[in-house]
Amino acid sequence: MINVGGRKVDPGEVTEVLRAVAAVRDVAVIEYTRPGGDGSMVAIVARDGEVAAAELREHCRQRLSAFKVPERFI
């Protein structure tokens, strides 16, 4: 589980949502602790085609609660 703002997020749920994107070959969702101690999520995406971070973010926003959307896509 990843702690995001005091809430627990199952990275598997986020991974499953991102793997549903046709241009995503594989993905890993990890916890990132910002300076100051606040936790957030980062999605590391291996692509099979062209897909922008903004598209991935919007895909997640449509399917997940706002706090479950990764802060960054690499």
N, CA, C and O atoms as a Tripos MOL2 file, in Angstrom:
@<TRIPOS>MOLECULE
protein
  296   295    74     0     0
PROTEIN
NO_CHARGES

@<TRIPOS>ATOM
      1 N           0.8340   -1.1880    0.0000 N.3       1 MET1
      2 CA          0.0000    0.0000    0.0000 C.3       1 MET1
      3 C           0.8780    1.2500    0.0000 C.2       1 MET1
      4 O           1.9550    1.2830    0.5950 O.2       1 MET1
      5 N           0.3890    2.2490   -0.6720 N.am      2 ILE2
      6 CA          1.0850    3.5220   -0.7370 C.3       2 ILE2
      7 C           0.2650    4.5450    0.0480 C.2       2 ILE2
      8 O          -0.9520    4.6310   -0.1120 O.2       2 ILE2
      9 N           0.9380    5.3120    0.8890 N.am      3 ASN3
     10 CA          0.2900    6.3370    1.6900 C.3       3 ASN3
     11 C           0.3190    7.6570    0.9190 C.2       3 ASN3
     12 O           1.3850    8.2160    0.6600 O.2       3 ASN3
     13 N          -0.8620    8.1390    0.5590 N.am      4 VAL4
     14 CA         -0.9770    9.4070   -0.1680 C.3       4 VAL4
     15 C          -1.8560   10.3320    0.6590 C.2       4 VAL4
     16 O          -3.0730   10.1580    0.7180 O.2       4 VAL4
     17 N          -1.2390   11.3060    1.2890 N.am      5 GLY5
     18 CA         -1.9920   12.2580    2.0960 C.3       5 GLY5
     19 C          -2.7860   11.6000    3.2090 C.2       5 GLY5
     20 O          -3.8870   12.0440    3.5350 O.2       5 GLY5
     21 N          -2.2400   10.5470    3.7950 N.am      6 GLY6
     22 CA         -2.9160    9.8620    4.8750 C.3       6 GLY6
     23 C          -3.9060    8.8040    4.4220 C.2       6 GLY6
     24 O          -4.5240    8.1400    5.2550 O.2       6 GLY6
     25 N          -4.0650    8.6380    3.1310 N.am      7 ARG7
     26 CA         -4.9590    7.6140    2.5760 C.3       7 ARG7
     27 C          -4.1360    6.4990    1.9630 C.2       7 ARG7
     28 O          -3.0760    6.7420    1.3850 O.2       7 ARG7
     29 N          -4.6190    5.2940    2.0880 N.am      8 LYS8
     30 CA         -3.9260    4.1340    1.5360 C.3       8 LYS8
     31 C          -4.4080    3.8660    0.1150 C.2       8 LYS8
     32 O          -5.6100    3.8530   -0.1500 O.2       8 LYS8
     33 N          -3.4610    3.6530   -0.7970 N.am      9 VAL9
     34 CA         -3.7680    3.3590   -2.1960 C.3       9 VAL9
     35 C          -3.0970    2.0460   -2.5600 C.2       9 VAL9
     36 O          -1.9120    1.8450   -2.2930 O.2       9 VAL9
     37 N          -3.8700    1.1540   -3.1750 N.am     10 ASP10
     38 CA         -3.3260   -0.1020   -3.6710 C.3      10 ASP10
     39 C          -2.6970    0.1750   -5.0370 C.2      10 ASP10
     40 O          -3.4200    0.4890   -5.9830 O.2      10 ASP10
     41 N          -1.3730    0.0680   -5.1670 N.am     11 PRO11
     42 CA         -0.7440    0.3550   -6.4550 C.3      11 PRO11
     43 C          -1.2270   -0.5810   -7.5610 C.2      11 PRO11
     44 O          -1.1930   -0.2210   -8.7370 O.2      11 PRO11
     45 N          -1.6770   -1.7810   -7.1880 N.am     12 GLY12
     46 CA         -2.1940   -2.7180   -8.1820 C.3      12 GLY12
     47 C          -3.4310   -2.1890   -8.8840 C.2      12 GLY12
     48 O          -3.6160   -2.4270  -10.0780 O.2      12 GLY12
     49 N          -4.2740   -1.4790   -8.1630 N.am     13 GLU13
     50 CA         -5.4760   -0.8880   -8.7600 C.3      13 GLU13
     51 C          -5.1000    0.1500   -9.8130 C.2      13 GLU13
     52 O          -5.6790    0.1790  -10.8990 O.2      13 GLU13
     53 N          -4.1390    0.9910   -9.4900 N.am     14 VAL14
     54 CA         -3.6990    2.0390  -10.4160 C.3      14 VAL14
     55 C          -3.0020    1.4060  -11.6200 C.2      14 VAL14
     56 O          -3.2080    1.8360  -12.7550 O.2      14 VAL14
     57 N          -2.1850    0.3950  -11.3770 N.am     15 THR15
     58 CA         -1.4970   -0.3140  -12.4520 C.3      15 THR15
     59 C          -2.4900   -0.9220  -13.4270 C.2      15 THR15
     60 O          -2.3180   -0.8180  -14.6410 O.2      15 THR15
     61 N          -3.5270   -1.5560  -12.8970 N.am     16 GLU16
     62 CA         -4.5460   -2.1870  -13.7360 C.3      16 GLU16
     63 C          -5.2320   -1.1650  -14.6380 C.2      16 GLU16
     64 O          -5.4710   -1.4350  -15.8150 O.2      16 GLU16
     65 N          -5.5460   -0.0020  -14.0920 N.am     17 VAL17
     66 CA         -6.1980    1.0520  -14.8720 C.3      17 VAL17
     67 C          -5.2730    1.5150  -15.9980 C.2      17 VAL17
     68 O          -5.7250    1.7030  -17.1280 O.2      17 VAL17
     69 N          -4.0000    1.6960  -15.7050 N.am     18 LEU18
     70 CA         -3.0640    2.1770  -16.7260 C.3      18 LEU18
     71 C          -2.7800    1.1120  -17.7880 C.2      18 LEU18
     72 O          -2.5870    1.4490  -18.9570 O.2      18 LEU18
     73 N          -2.7500   -0.1480  -17.4070 N.am     19 ARG19
     74 CA         -2.5040   -1.2160  -18.3770 C.3      19 ARG19
     75 C          -3.6380   -1.3520  -19.3890 C.2      19 ARG19
     76 O          -3.4570   -1.9710  -20.4370 O.2      19 ARG19
     77 N          -4.7970   -0.7860  -19.0920 N.am     20 ALA20
     78 CA         -5.9270   -0.8240  -20.0180 C.3      20 ALA20
     79 C          -5.7380    0.1210  -21.2030 C.2      20 ALA20
     80 O          -6.4830    0.0440  -22.1790 O.2      20 ALA20
     81 N          -4.7550    1.0070  -21.1280 N.am     21 VAL21
     82 CA         -4.4520    1.9220  -22.2350 C.3      21 VAL21
     83 C          -3.6840    1.1380  -23.3000 C.2      21 VAL21
     84 O          -2.6750    0.5000  -23.0000 O.2      21 VAL21
     85 N          -4.1580    1.1880  -24.5250 N.am     22 ALA22
     86 CA         -3.5790    0.3860  -25.6060 C.3      22 ALA22
     87 C          -2.0850    0.6360  -25.8030 C.2      22 ALA22
     88 O          -1.3480   -0.2960  -26.1240 O.2      22 ALA22
     89 N          -1.6310    1.8550  -25.6210 N.am     23 ALA23
     90 CA         -0.2320    2.1990  -25.8730 C.3      23 ALA23
     91 C           0.6890    1.8780  -24.6930 C.2      23 ALA23
     92 O           1.8910    2.1320  -24.7680 O.2      23 ALA23
     93 N           0.1460    1.3250  -23.6120 N.am     24 VAL24
     94 CA          0.9550    0.9960  -22.4410 C.3      24 VAL24
     95 C           1.3160   -0.4860  -22.4710 C.2      24 VAL24
     96 O           0.4390   -1.3500  -22.4590 O.2      24 VAL24
     97 N           2.6140   -0.7670  -22.5090 N.am     25 ARG25
     98 CA          3.0920   -2.1520  -22.4910 C.3      25 ARG25
     99 C           3.1820   -2.6690  -21.0610 C.2      25 ARG25
    100 O           2.7480   -3.7830  -20.7680 O.2      25 ARG25
    101 N           3.7440   -1.8590  -20.1760 N.am     26 ASP26
    102 CA          3.8790   -2.2480  -18.7760 C.3      26 ASP26
    103 C           3.9630   -0.9860  -17.9350 C.2      26 ASP26
    104 O           4.2670    0.0940  -18.4410 O.2      26 ASP26
    105 N           3.6920   -1.1350  -16.6460 N.am     27 VAL27
    106 CA          3.7030    0.0170  -15.7580 C.3      27 VAL27
    107 C           4.0370   -0.4350  -14.3420 C.2      27 VAL27
    108 O           3.6800   -1.5360  -13.9210 O.2      27 VAL27
    109 N           4.7230    0.4330  -13.6270 N.am     28 ALA28
    110 CA          4.9890    0.2350  -12.2000 C.3      28 ALA28
    111 C           4.5710    1.5120  -11.4850 C.2      28 ALA28
    112 O           4.8920    2.6160  -11.9260 O.2      28 ALA28
    113 N           3.8640    1.3550  -10.3940 N.am     29 VAL29
    114 CA          3.4350    2.4970   -9.5940 C.3      29 VAL29
    115 C           4.1880    2.4340   -8.2740 C.2      29 VAL29
    116 O           4.1120    1.4400   -7.5510 O.2      29 VAL29
    117 N           4.9080    3.4930   -7.9690 N.am     30 ILE30
    118 CA          5.7410    3.5100   -6.7710 C.3      30 ILE30
    119 C           5.4230    4.7220   -5.9100 C.2      30 ILE30
    120 O           4.8500    5.7100   -6.3700 O.2      30 ILE30
    121 N           5.8110    4.6140   -4.6590 N.am     31 GLU31
    122 CA          5.6460    5.7320   -3.7320 C.3      31 GLU31
    123 C           6.8420    6.6590   -3.8540 C.2      31 GLU31
    124 O           7.9810    6.2190   -4.0060 O.2      31 GLU31
    125 N           6.5620    7.9300   -3.7870 N.am     32 TYR32
    126 CA          7.6000    8.9530   -3.8220 C.3      32 TYR32
    127 C           7.3640    9.8660   -2.6320 C.2      32 TYR32
    128 O           6.2790   10.4260   -2.4770 O.2      32 TYR32
    129 N           8.3620   10.0130   -1.8070 N.am     33 THR33
    130 CA          8.2480   10.9080   -0.6570 C.3      33 THR33
    131 C           8.9230   12.2220   -1.0020 C.2      33 THR33
    132 O          10.1300   12.2820   -1.2400 O.2      33 THR33
    133 N           8.1290   13.2570   -1.0230 N.am     34 ARG34
    134 CA          8.6330   14.5930   -1.3350 C.3      34 ARG34
    135 C           9.4320   15.1270   -0.1560 C.2      34 ARG34
    136 O           9.2370   14.6880    0.9770 O.2      34 ARG34
    137 N          10.3290   16.0680   -0.4160 N.am     35 PRO35
    138 CA         10.9970   16.7330    0.7090 C.3      35 PRO35
    139 C           9.9280   17.3270    1.6260 C.2      35 PRO35
    140 O           9.0080   18.0010    1.1620 O.2      35 PRO35
    141 N          10.0520   17.0820    2.8840 N.am     36 GLY36
    142 CA          9.0350   17.5140    3.8290 C.3      36 GLY36
    143 C           8.1870   16.3610    4.3190 C.2      36 GLY36
    144 O           7.4140   16.5070    5.2660 O.2      36 GLY36
    145 N           8.3310   15.1960    3.6650 N.am     37 GLY37
    146 CA          7.6830   13.9920    4.1460 C.3      37 GLY37
    147 C           6.3510   13.6330    3.5410 C.2      37 GLY37
    148 O           5.8200   12.5680    3.8580 O.2      37 GLY37
    149 N           5.7760   14.4660    2.6830 N.am     38 ASP38
    150 CA          4.4940   14.1300    2.0690 C.3      38 ASP38
    151 C           4.6870   13.0430    1.0220 C.2      38 ASP38
    152 O           5.6270   13.1030    0.2310 O.2      38 ASP38
    153 N           3.7980   12.0450    1.0120 N.am     39 GLY39
    154 CA          3.8900   10.9650    0.0430 C.3      39 GLY39
    155 C           3.0330   11.2220   -1.1740 C.2      39 GLY39
    156 O           1.9860   11.8650   -1.0890 O.2      39 GLY39
    157 N           3.4840   10.7160   -2.3040 N.am     40 SER40
    158 CA          2.7120   10.7800   -3.5340 C.3      40 SER40
    159 C           3.0670    9.5500   -4.3620 C.2      40 SER40
    160 O           3.9080    8.7470   -3.9570 O.2      40 SER40
    161 N           2.4310    9.4030   -5.5120 N.am     41 MET41
    162 CA          2.6840    8.2670   -6.3830 C.3      41 MET41
    163 C           3.2780    8.7160   -7.6990 C.2      41 MET41
    164 O           2.9870    9.8000   -8.2050 O.2      41 MET41
    165 N           4.1190    7.8510   -8.2380 N.am     42 VAL42
    166 CA          4.7050    8.0560   -9.5540 C.3      42 VAL42
    167 C           4.4380    6.7930  -10.3620 C.2      42 VAL42
    168 O           4.6200    5.6840   -9.8620 O.2      42 VAL42
    169 N           4.0100    6.9570  -11.6020 N.am     43 ALA43
    170 CA          3.8090    5.8230  -12.4980 C.3      43 ALA43
    171 C           4.9460    5.8170  -13.5240 C.2      43 ALA43
    172 O           5.1640    6.7970  -14.2370 O.2      43 ALA43
    173 N           5.6540    4.7070  -13.5790 N.am     44 ILE44
    174 CA          6.7210    4.5310  -14.5630 C.3      44 ILE44
    175 C           6.1370    3.6650  -15.6670 C.2      44 ILE44
    176 O           5.7820    2.5090  -15.4350 O.2      44 ILE44
    177 N           6.0390    4.2220  -16.8640 N.am     45 VAL45
    178 CA          5.2900    3.5880  -17.9430 C.3      45 VAL45
    179 C           6.2090    3.2030  -19.0970 C.2      45 VAL45
    180 O           6.9710    4.0240  -19.6060 O.2      45 VAL45
    181 N           6.1190    1.9190  -19.5040 N.am     46 ALA46
    182 CA          6.7850    1.4480  -20.7220 C.3      46 ALA46
    183 C           5.7190    1.4700  -21.8180 C.2      46 ALA46
    184 O           4.6690    0.8410  -21.6920 O.2      46 ALA46
    185 N           6.0040    2.1990  -22.8850 N.am     47 ARG47
    186 CA          5.0030    2.4010  -23.9400 C.3      47 ARG47
    187 C           5.2450    1.5050  -25.1380 C.2      47 ARG47
    188 O           6.3830    1.1640  -25.4610 O.2      47 ARG47
    189 N           4.1580    1.1280  -25.7920 N.am     48 ASP48
    190 CA          4.2050    0.4200  -27.0700 C.3      48 ASP48
    191 C           3.8840    1.3710  -28.2110 C.2      48 ASP48
    192 O           4.0710    1.0270  -29.3780 O.2      48 ASP48
    193 N           3.4100    2.5420  -27.8890 N.am     49 GLY49
    194 CA          3.0350    3.5430  -28.8750 C.3      49 GLY49
    195 C           3.1420    4.9080  -28.2480 C.2      49 GLY49
    196 O           3.6770    5.0690  -27.1510 O.2      49 GLY49
    197 N           2.6310    5.8820  -28.9540 N.am     50 GLU50
    198 CA          2.6750    7.2520  -28.4460 C.3      50 GLU50
    199 C           1.5100    7.5100  -27.5110 C.2      50 GLU50
    200 O           0.3480    7.3070  -27.8650 O.2      50 GLU50
    201 N           1.8380    7.9570  -26.3260 N.am     51 VAL51
    202 CA          0.8260    8.3800  -25.3650 C.3      51 VAL51
    203 C           1.4840    9.4030  -24.4440 C.2      51 VAL51
    204 O           2.5710    9.1780  -23.9110 O.2      51 VAL51
    205 N           0.8090   10.5160  -24.2720 N.am     52 ALA52
    206 CA          1.3470   11.6030  -23.4500 C.3      52 ALA52
    207 C           0.9290   11.4380  -21.9990 C.2      52 ALA52
    208 O          -0.0760   10.7950  -21.6960 O.2      52 ALA52
    209 N           1.7060   12.0210  -21.1190 N.am     53 ALA53
    210 CA          1.3850   11.9800  -19.6920 C.3      53 ALA53
    211 C           0.0030   12.5660  -19.4280 C.2      53 ALA53
    212 O          -0.7300   12.0640  -18.5750 O.2      53 ALA53
    213 N          -0.3570   13.6140  -20.1430 N.am     54 ALA54
    214 CA         -1.6750   14.2320  -19.9500 C.3      54 ALA54
    215 C          -2.7960   13.2480  -20.2870 C.2      54 ALA54
    216 O          -3.8330   13.2400  -19.6230 O.2      54 ALA54
    217 N          -2.5970   12.4310  -21.3020 N.am     55 GLU55
    218 CA         -3.6010   11.4220  -21.6640 C.3      55 GLU55
    219 C          -3.7220   10.3570  -20.5820 C.2      55 GLU55
    220 O          -4.8250    9.9280  -20.2430 O.2      55 GLU55
    221 N          -2.5900    9.9340  -20.0470 N.am     56 LEU56
    222 CA         -2.6020    8.9380  -18.9840 C.3      56 LEU56
    223 C          -3.2640    9.4910  -17.7290 C.2      56 LEU56
    224 O          -4.0400    8.8010  -17.0680 O.2      56 LEU56
    225 N          -2.9530   10.7300  -17.4100 N.am     57 ARG57
    226 CA         -3.5500   11.3780  -16.2400 C.3      57 ARG57
    227 C          -5.0670   11.4550  -16.3980 C.2      57 ARG57
    228 O          -5.8050   11.1430  -15.4630 O.2      57 ARG57
    229 N          -5.5310   11.8620  -17.5640 N.am     58 GLU58
    230 CA         -6.9720   11.9730  -17.8070 C.3      58 GLU58
    231 C          -7.6420   10.6050  -17.7590 C.2      58 GLU58
    232 O          -8.7460   10.4780  -17.2300 O.2      58 GLU58
    233 N          -6.9950    9.5880  -18.3000 N.am     59 HIS59
    234 CA         -7.5190    8.2170  -18.2460 C.3      59 HIS59
    235 C          -7.7180    7.8060  -16.7850 C.2      59 HIS59
    236 O          -8.7500    7.2320  -16.4360 O.2      59 HIS59
    237 N          -6.7450    8.0940  -15.9430 N.am     60 CYS60
    238 CA         -6.8450    7.7670  -14.5180 C.3      60 CYS60
    239 C          -7.9360    8.5770  -13.8360 C.2      60 CYS60
    240 O          -8.6950    8.0360  -13.0320 O.2      60 CYS60
    241 N          -8.0240    9.8510  -14.1420 N.am     61 ARG61
    242 CA         -9.0290   10.7200  -13.5140 C.3      61 ARG61
    243 C         -10.4500   10.2360  -13.7880 C.2      61 ARG61
    244 O         -11.3340   10.3810  -12.9440 O.2      61 ARG61
    245 N         -10.6640    9.6650  -14.9630 N.am     62 GLN62
    246 CA        -11.9960    9.1860  -15.3290 C.3      62 GLN62
    247 C         -12.3510    7.8840  -14.6150 C.2      62 GLN62
    248 O         -13.5260    7.5260  -14.5300 O.2      62 GLN62
    249 N         -11.3420    7.1700  -14.0990 N.am     63 ARG63
    250 CA        -11.5840    5.8360  -13.5530 C.3      63 ARG63
    251 C         -11.2390    5.6650  -12.0750 C.2      63 ARG63
    252 O         -11.6040    4.6610  -11.4620 O.2      63 ARG63
    253 N         -10.5390    6.6370  -11.5050 N.am     64 LEU64
    254 CA        -10.0780    6.5190  -10.1250 C.3      64 LEU64
    255 C         -10.4650    7.7630   -9.3230 C.2      64 LEU64
    256 O         -10.7260    8.8250   -9.8870 O.2      64 LEU64
    257 N         -10.4950    7.6100   -8.0140 N.am     65 SER65
    258 CA        -10.6570    8.7790   -7.1450 C.3      65 SER65
    259 C          -9.4630    9.7020   -7.3400 C.2      65 SER65
    260 O          -8.3700    9.2420   -7.6710 O.2      65 SER65
    261 N          -9.6590   10.9790   -7.1420 N.am     66 ALA66
    262 CA         -8.6160   11.9710   -7.4130 C.3      66 ALA66
    263 C          -7.3150   11.6770   -6.6740 C.2      66 ALA66
    264 O          -6.2360   11.8700   -7.2350 O.2      66 ALA66
    265 N          -7.3930   11.2090   -5.4120 N.am     67 PHE67
    266 CA         -6.1690   10.9700   -4.6540 C.3      67 PHE67
    267 C          -5.4030    9.7350   -5.1490 C.2      67 PHE67
    268 O          -4.2590    9.5200   -4.7490 O.2      67 PHE67
    269 N          -6.0190    8.9290   -6.0080 N.am     68 LYS68
    270 CA         -5.3660    7.7370   -6.5440 C.3      68 LYS68
    271 C          -4.6450    7.9900   -7.8740 C.2      68 LYS68
    272 O          -3.9590    7.1060   -8.3870 O.2      68 LYS68
    273 N          -4.7990    9.1770   -8.4200 N.am     69 VAL69
    274 CA         -4.1510    9.5110   -9.6910 C.3      69 VAL69
    275 C          -2.6870    9.8430   -9.4150 C.2      69 VAL69
    276 O          -2.3980   10.7070   -8.5880 O.2      69 VAL69
    277 N          -1.7540    9.1630  -10.1000 N.am     70 PRO70
    278 CA         -0.3230    9.4530   -9.8720 C.3      70 PRO70
    279 C          -0.0150   10.9310  -10.1130 C.2      70 PRO70
    280 O          -0.5830   11.5780  -10.9930 O.2      70 PRO70
    281 N           0.9020   11.4290   -9.2990 N.am     71 GLU71
    282 CA          1.3150   12.8310   -9.4340 C.3      71 GLU71
    283 C           2.1900   13.0280  -10.6740 C.2      71 GLU71
    284 O           2.1230   14.0630  -11.3380 O.2      71 GLU71
    285 N           3.0050   12.0240  -10.9730 N.am     72 ARG72
    286 CA          3.9180   12.1250  -12.1200 C.3      72 ARG72
    287 C           3.8710   10.8460  -12.9350 C.2      72 ARG72
    288 O           3.6010    9.7620  -12.4170 O.2      72 ARG72
    289 N           4.1430   11.0000  -14.2250 N.am     73 PHE73
    290 CA          4.2640    9.8660  -15.1520 C.3      73 PHE73
    291 C           5.6270    9.9600  -15.8090 C.2      73 PHE73
    292 O           5.9810   10.9930  -16.3780 O.2      73 PHE73
    293 N           6.3820    8.8890  -15.7320 N.am     74 ILE74
    294 CA          7.7260    8.8610  -16.3190 C.3      74 ILE74
    295 C           7.7250    7.8300  -17.4140 C.2      74 ILE74
    296 O           8.7490    7.6180  -18.0640 O.2      74 ILE74
@<TRIPOS>BOND
     1     1     2 1
     2     2     3 1
     3     3     4 2
     4     3     5 am
     5     5     6 1
     6     6     7 1
     7     7     8 2
     8     7     9 am
     9     9    10 1
    10    10    11 1
    11    11    12 2
    12    11    13 am
    13    13    14 1
    14    14    15 1
    15    15    16 2
    16    15    17 am
    17    17    18 1
    18    18    19 1
    19    19    20 2
    20    19    21 am
    21    21    22 1
    22    22    23 1
    23    23    24 2
    24    23    25 am
    25    25    26 1
    26    26    27 1
    27    27    28 2
    28    27    29 am
    29    29    30 1
    30    30    31 1
    31    31    32 2
    32    31    33 am
    33    33    34 1
    34    34    35 1
    35    35    36 2
    36    35    37 am
    37    37    38 1
    38    38    39 1
    39    39    40 2
    40    39    41 am
    41    41    42 1
    42    42    43 1
    43    43    44 2
    44    43    45 am
    45    45    46 1
    46    46    47 1
    47    47    48 2
    48    47    49 am
    49    49    50 1
    50    50    51 1
    51    51    52 2
    52    51    53 am
    53    53    54 1
    54    54    55 1
    55    55    56 2
    56    55    57 am
    57    57    58 1
    58    58    59 1
    59    59    60 2
    60    59    61 am
    61    61    62 1
    62    62    63 1
    63    63    64 2
    64    63    65 am
    65    65    66 1
    66    66    67 1
    67    67    68 2
    68    67    69 am
    69    69    70 1
    70    70    71 1
    71    71    72 2
    72    71    73 am
    73    73    74 1
    74    74    75 1
    75    75    76 2
    76    75    77 am
    77    77    78 1
    78    78    79 1
    79    79    80 2
    80    79    81 am
    81    81    82 1
    82    82    83 1
    83    83    84 2
    84    83    85 am
    85    85    86 1
    86    86    87 1
    87    87    88 2
    88    87    89 am
    89    89    90 1
    90    90    91 1
    91    91    92 2
    92    91    93 am
    93    93    94 1
    94    94    95 1
    95    95    96 2
    96    95    97 am
    97    97    98 1
    98    98    99 1
    99    99   100 2
   100    99   101 am
   101   101   102 1
   102   102   103 1
   103   103   104 2
   104   103   105 am
   105   105   106 1
   106   106   107 1
   107   107   108 2
   108   107   109 am
   109   109   110 1
   110   110   111 1
   111   111   112 2
   112   111   113 am
   113   113   114 1
   114   114   115 1
   115   115   116 2
   116   115   117 am
   117   117   118 1
   118   118   119 1
   119   119   120 2
   120   119   121 am
   121   121   122 1
   122   122   123 1
   123   123   124 2
   124   123   125 am
   125   125   126 1
   126   126   127 1
   127   127   128 2
   128   127   129 am
   129   129   130 1
   130   130   131 1
   131   131   132 2
   132   131   133 am
   133   133   134 1
   134   134   135 1
   135   135   136 2
   136   135   137 am
   137   137   138 1
   138   138   139 1
   139   139   140 2
   140   139   141 am
   141   141   142 1
   142   142   143 1
   143   143   144 2
   144   143   145 am
   145   145   146 1
   146   146   147 1
   147   147   148 2
   148   147   149 am
   149   149   150 1
   150   150   151 1
   151   151   152 2
   152   151   153 am
   153   153   154 1
   154   154   155 1
   155   155   156 2
   156   155   157 am
   157   157   158 1
   158   158   159 1
   159   159   160 2
   160   159   161 am
   161   161   162 1
   162   162   163 1
   163   163   164 2
   164   163   165 am
   165   165   166 1
   166   166   167 1
   167   167   168 2
   168   167   169 am
   169   169   170 1
   170   170   171 1
   171   171   172 2
   172   171   173 am
   173   173   174 1
   174   174   175 1
   175   175   176 2
   176   175   177 am
   177   177   178 1
   178   178   179 1
   179   179   180 2
   180   179   181 am
   181   181   182 1
   182   182   183 1
   183   183   184 2
   184   183   185 am
   185   185   186 1
   186   186   187 1
   187   187   188 2
   188   187   189 am
   189   189   190 1
   190   190   191 1
   191   191   192 2
   192   191   193 am
   193   193   194 1
   194   194   195 1
   195   195   196 2
   196   195   197 am
   197   197   198 1
   198   198   199 1
   199   199   200 2
   200   199   201 am
   201   201   202 1
   202   202   203 1
   203   203   204 2
   204   203   205 am
   205   205   206 1
   206   206   207 1
   207   207   208 2
   208   207   209 am
   209   209   210 1
   210   210   211 1
   211   211   212 2
   212   211   213 am
   213   213   214 1
   214   214   215 1
   215   215   216 2
   216   215   217 am
   217   217   218 1
   218   218   219 1
   219   219   220 2
   220   219   221 am
   221   221   222 1
   222   222   223 1
   223   223   224 2
   224   223   225 am
   225   225   226 1
   226   226   227 1
   227   227   228 2
   228   227   229 am
   229   229   230 1
   230   230   231 1
   231   231   232 2
   232   231   233 am
   233   233   234 1
   234   234   235 1
   235   235   236 2
   236   235   237 am
   237   237   238 1
   238   238   239 1
   239   239   240 2
   240   239   241 am
   241   241   242 1
   242   242   243 1
   243   243   244 2
   244   243   245 am
   245   245   246 1
   246   246   247 1
   247   247   248 2
   248   247   249 am
   249   249   250 1
   250   250   251 1
   251   251   252 2
   252   251   253 am
   253   253   254 1
   254   254   255 1
   255   255   256 2
   256   255   257 am
   257   257   258 1
   258   258   259 1
   259   259   260 2
   260   259   261 am
   261   261   262 1
   262   262   263 1
   263   263   264 2
   264   263   265 am
   265   265   266 1
   266   266   267 1
   267   267   268 2
   268   267   269 am
   269   269   270 1
   270   270   271 1
   271   271   272 2
   272   271   273 am
   273   273   274 1
   274   274   275 1
   275   275   276 2
   276   275   277 am
   277   277   278 1
   278   278   279 1
   279   279   280 2
   280   279   281 am
   281   281   282 1
   282   282   283 1
   283   283   284 2
   284   283   285 am
   285   285   286 1
   286   286   287 1
   287   287   288 2
   288   287   289 am
   289   289   290 1
   290   290   291 1
   291   291   292 2
   292   291   293 am
   293   293   294 1
   294   294   295 1
   295   295   296 2
@<TRIPOS>SUBSTRUCTURE
     1 MET1         2 RESIDUE 1 A MET
     2 ILE2         6 RESIDUE 1 A ILE
     3 ASN3        10 RESIDUE 1 A ASN
     4 VAL4        14 RESIDUE 1 A VAL
     5 GLY5        18 RESIDUE 1 A GLY
     6 GLY6        22 RESIDUE 1 A GLY
     7 ARG7        26 RESIDUE 1 A ARG
     8 LYS8        30 RESIDUE 1 A LYS
     9 VAL9        34 RESIDUE 1 A VAL
    10 ASP10       38 RESIDUE 1 A ASP
    11 PRO11       42 RESIDUE 1 A PRO
    12 GLY12       46 RESIDUE 1 A GLY
    13 GLU13       50 RESIDUE 1 A GLU
    14 VAL14       54 RESIDUE 1 A VAL
    15 THR15       58 RESIDUE 1 A THR
    16 GLU16       62 RESIDUE 1 A GLU
    17 VAL17       66 RESIDUE 1 A VAL
    18 LEU18       70 RESIDUE 1 A LEU
    19 ARG19       74 RESIDUE 1 A ARG
    20 ALA20       78 RESIDUE 1 A ALA
    21 VAL21       82 RESIDUE 1 A VAL
    22 ALA22       86 RESIDUE 1 A ALA
    23 ALA23       90 RESIDUE 1 A ALA
    24 VAL24       94 RESIDUE 1 A VAL
    25 ARG25       98 RESIDUE 1 A ARG
    26 ASP26      102 RESIDUE 1 A ASP
    27 VAL27      106 RESIDUE 1 A VAL
    28 ALA28      110 RESIDUE 1 A ALA
    29 VAL29      114 RESIDUE 1 A VAL
    30 ILE30      118 RESIDUE 1 A ILE
    31 GLU31      122 RESIDUE 1 A GLU
    32 TYR32      126 RESIDUE 1 A TYR
    33 THR33      130 RESIDUE 1 A THR
    34 ARG34      134 RESIDUE 1 A ARG
    35 PRO35      138 RESIDUE 1 A PRO
    36 GLY36      142 RESIDUE 1 A GLY
    37 GLY37      146 RESIDUE 1 A GLY
    38 ASP38      150 RESIDUE 1 A ASP
    39 GLY39      154 RESIDUE 1 A GLY
    40 SER40      158 RESIDUE 1 A SER
    41 MET41      162 RESIDUE 1 A MET
    42 VAL42      166 RESIDUE 1 A VAL
    43 ALA43      170 RESIDUE 1 A ALA
    44 ILE44      174 RESIDUE 1 A ILE
    45 VAL45      178 RESIDUE 1 A VAL
    46 ALA46      182 RESIDUE 1 A ALA
    47 ARG47      186 RESIDUE 1 A ARG
    48 ASP48      190 RESIDUE 1 A ASP
    49 GLY49      194 RESIDUE 1 A GLY
    50 GLU50      198 RESIDUE 1 A GLU
    51 VAL51      202 RESIDUE 1 A VAL
    52 ALA52      206 RESIDUE 1 A ALA
    53 ALA53      210 RESIDUE 1 A ALA
    54 ALA54      214 RESIDUE 1 A ALA
    55 GLU55      218 RESIDUE 1 A GLU
    56 LEU56      222 RESIDUE 1 A LEU
    57 ARG57      226 RESIDUE 1 A ARG
    58 GLU58      230 RESIDUE 1 A GLU
    59 HIS59      234 RESIDUE 1 A HIS
    60 CYS60      238 RESIDUE 1 A CYS
    61 ARG61      242 RESIDUE 1 A ARG
    62 GLN62      246 RESIDUE 1 A GLN
    63 ARG63      250 RESIDUE 1 A ARG
    64 LEU64      254 RESIDUE 1 A LEU
    65 SER65      258 RESIDUE 1 A SER
    66 ALA66      262 RESIDUE 1 A ALA
    67 PHE67      266 RESIDUE 1 A PHE
    68 LYS68      270 RESIDUE 1 A LYS
    69 VAL69      274 RESIDUE 1 A VAL
    70 PRO70      278 RESIDUE 1 A PRO
    71 GLU71      282 RESIDUE 1 A GLU
    72 ARG72      286 RESIDUE 1 A ARG
    73 PHE73      290 RESIDUE 1 A PHE
    74 ILE74      294 RESIDUE 1 A ILE
